[in-house]
Structures are given as structure tokens and as C-alpha cells.
Amino acid sequence: MLLLLFLPVVGCWVSAQQYTGMMGLLHVPSAETDTVENLRLGVHALPVDMMPDGIRIEGEKYASTNWYVSAAPLKWLEVGYSFTLTKHHKNMKKEGEIGFYSKDRYFSLRLRPLSEGRYWPSVVIGGNDVIGQRDGDSKSFYFRNFYVAASKHIDLPFGVVGGHLVYRKWTKSYNSRWDGVVGGITLRPSIYKPLRMIAEYDGDGINIGADCRLFRYVQLQASLMKCRYPSVGGAIRIELK
């Protein structure tokens, strides 16, 4: 992964980055939270396997890219706005050239009612596409899902191990393969704490990846969805205080 080439450059404690711009693992949310008063501006490449089955052009799925801005204005609140480039015909008559002439836009929200303690996990209630944007005359909600997540970390001699358990429900039937109990394991090795290694089950397969923050303000993430579809993302992190 390209990310691994940059890890020796510089490091500090990393904040997670999810493809929606919210805190999480790879394709699975978590109950981890970022520091208060920060803003993230980022982009993420979405392989075909991460795209909802409802997003197609002439019956075919395709890879895309999404852009986002997210913020944690309070220690118990995180909000985000994302848009994913979608393919359409260049003119309204659905004829001629096909390209990324439109986008699906949505808001995300996360609330943390319980912070992690010595004997209990942190708990987050959240969702993506919680409000939705009109796409033509209908609401798409391609990415709409709601979840409850719990995360607990254990400090061991070789690093900090995190366990993440989530119950997630997608509202569109074509996304049902990602429904139910999902989760993952993270490891921050003692020899290099800025690195976070991730393995997760998203309801449809096993994904692996890693992320890191560089030069304090740059976040990078690289992954293999189902251990074979590459995905990469990056963000600029701005501290507002």
C-alpha cells in the first residue's frame, strides 16, 4: 500500500478516517471519536464493491469518488456532509456521452451518549444520509443507514488493541448485504503508535487496511476491500481552537 511508504516520514497519534468522512474503521463505523473543535476536508476512492447496488448506469455498477467535510464541534457530536460522483448521460434525453455529470449528496451524524471508561466501552449512535438531498424529483438515499456502535481499547505490551462491535441497518434492500452485526479489530503497535492497522467484517466480507496522520494535518488511509479491491483516501485536518 502507498500509505506504508509514507509512515516512516513523521507521525503523531492518529485519528480514524472513514470513507464518509466520519470516524470509523474502513467500511464499518466505530465508537471512536476525534478531538473536539476540528474540521476535516477529504476525498476517498470507492471501488465497485463499496458502491451501493442502486447506483448504476445502463445496468452496470462502477467505481467512483466521494468528497466530504466533517467536524466535531462538541465532544459528543460529529457531523458531516458528503457527495459521491455519479454517472449520467450528458443530456437529459439519456443519449450520447456518459460521464460523472452528477453527484449524490448526503449528511451524516454521530452522537456519543457514553464515553469509554476503564470497565465499559464508548457508545455511539449514528447514521449516514440521515436527511438526504433531492436527486431530480425523487429522494435516492443510496447511502442511508443507521447504527449503534461500541468500542473498547486494551493497552497490551505490544500495542493498543481495539475491539469494535456494531449493529447497522441500511434502509434500501439492495444494501442488505451490509445489514446486521458487523465490526472489527484495530491495533496501534507500540513500536510505531501513529500507525493503526485494521481488520473488519462489513457484513459481506473481510476488509483490511491501515491509516496514519502525517505532519499533524494530513490523514491517509489505504485498504483492500474483501482483501482484493484497493481503496485509498486522504484528508486535511484543521484544528479550530
N, C-alpha and C positions, 0 to 999 in steps of 0.2 A: 504494500500500500504506500501511496505517496506520502501520507501522513507520517509514516515511520521514518522517512528520510529527514524530516524536519525536527523530530523530537530532541536530538542532541543539541539543537541550537541554543534554546533558552527555555526556562519553564517556571511556572508557578502553579499553585493549586488550581485545578481546572473546574469549570462549571460545565455541566452536561449540555448537550445540544441535540435537540430532536428535529426531524425534518420539517415539522410545522413551525419551528422557531421557539417552541415551548420547552421547558425542562423535560427530560426523559432519557430513554435509552436510545434505541435505533428506530424501530417501528412500533415500539411499545412505550407508553408513558410510565412514569415512576412518581414517587412521592418526594423525591429530592427537590430542593428549592435553591434558587440563586440568592446572592446577596441583595439587600434592599437598595433601591434607587439606582438601577442600571437600565440601559437600553441596548437592544441587540438588533442589528441590521444584517440580514444574511441571505444566502442563496443555497439551494440544495438540488442536486441532480436526482431525479426519480426514475429508476429503471422500470421497465414494464411491469414487473412483479409487484411494485409498490403502488401502482396506479389502480384506482377503483375500476371495477369491470364496467361500470356505467359510462366511463369516458372512452368513447370510440369514434373513429371516423371511417365511414363506409364499412362498418362491422369489425374493424381491426383496432386492437389496442396499440398503444405506442408509449415510448419513454417521453418524459417531459422534464421541466424545471420549475421549481417554485421559489418565490421570493417572500420575505417576511420582515416584519418589525414587531418586536415584543418587548415588554417592560415588566419589571417587578416594582411597582410603586410602594408596596407595603410588604411586610414580611410574610403575610398570609394570603397575598393576592398576586396573581400573574395574569397578564392579558396579552393578546397577540392578534395581529392581522396578517393574513397570508393570501397570496394569489398564485395559482398554478396556470401556466400557459397551456392552452388547449388548441387543438387543430380544428380549423373550419375551412370551408370554401371561401375564396377571396371575395366573391359576390354573394348576395343574398339568395340568388336563384339556385344555389348549390351546384354550380357548374364551374369548370375551369380549375385553376390552380388551388392546391390545398397547402395550408401552412399554419403557423401559430398566430392566427389573427384574432384570437380571443383569450379570455382568462376566466377561471373560476375563483371567486373571491370569498373569503370567509373569516369569521372572528373565532378566537379560542379564548377559553377562560379556565383558570385553576384557582381553587380555594383550599387553604390548608387549615382545617379545624384543629389538628393535633400535631405538635412538633415532636421530633424524635427525642426520647429520653433514654435513660440507662436501661430500663426494663421494657420499653414499649417502642413501637415504630412510629414514624411520622405517617400521617394520613392526608391524602389529597383527594378532593372531589373535583372533576373537571370534564371538559368536553371540547371538541373541535367542531367548527361550523355551527356554533350554538345559536347564531342569529340568522346567518345566511344572506346572500345577495341575490337579487333577481338576475337571471340569465335569460334575456328575451322576455317572454310572457309567463315563464314558469320558474319555480324555485328548484334548483338542482340538488343541493345538499349532498353532493357526491362524497364529501369527506366527513359527514356528520356522524359523530359517535360520542358517547358519554361513558365515564369510567369512575371507579373508586380504586385508588392505589395505596399500597402500604410499602414502606421501605425501612429497612433496619441495617445498620452497619456494625461490623465487629472488627476491632483492631487486633490483628494477629501479628506474630513476629515477621512474617514475610510480606505483610501489607494489610490494607483495609479492604475487607470483603463486604460487599453489599448484597442483600437479598431483596428482591422486588416482586411483589405479588399484586396482580391487577385483575379486576373484573371489568370487562369492557363490552359495550353493546353498540353496534352500528345500526342505524335506522333503515338503511337500504338493504334489501335482501341480497343483492349481488355482492355485498361486502360481508356476508355472514360467515365466510371462512375465517374471518378475524374476530368473531364473537367469542365470548366466554372467558374462562380463566387463562390469562397469559402472564408472562413475567420473565425475569432474567436474573443473572448474577453479574456483578461488576467486581473488578479488582484494581486497586491502586497499589502497585508494588512498592515496597519500602525503598528499593534501590533507585526508584525514579517516580516520585509521587505525582508529578504533573500528568503522567500517563494514566488513562483509565481504559482498561480492557473490558469488553462487553460481550456476553453471550446471552441470547434471549430466544424465547419461543413466542411467536406472534399469533398463534392460533392456526397457522398454515405451514409453518416450517421453522427451522433454526437459522438465526442470523448471528453473525459475528462481526466485531468491529473494534475500533479504538477512537478516542478523541483526546485532545490536548489544547491548552491555551498557550499561545506564544506571544512574547513581547507584551504581556499583560492585556492587550486589547484585541488580539486576534484569536478566534476559536476555529479549530479544524476538526472534522470528523470524517472517517473513512470506514466503509463497511462492505461486507459481502452478504447480500440478502439470499437466504436459502443456501448460503455458502458458495454461491456461484455468480450472482448478479451484482456487479460493483456499483457502489453509490458513494458520492463524496459531497461534502458541504463545507461552507465557511461562513464566518460572521465577524463583524466588527462589534466589539463590546465597548460601550461608552458608559463611564461612571458619571452619574448625575450629581453626586454630592461633593 
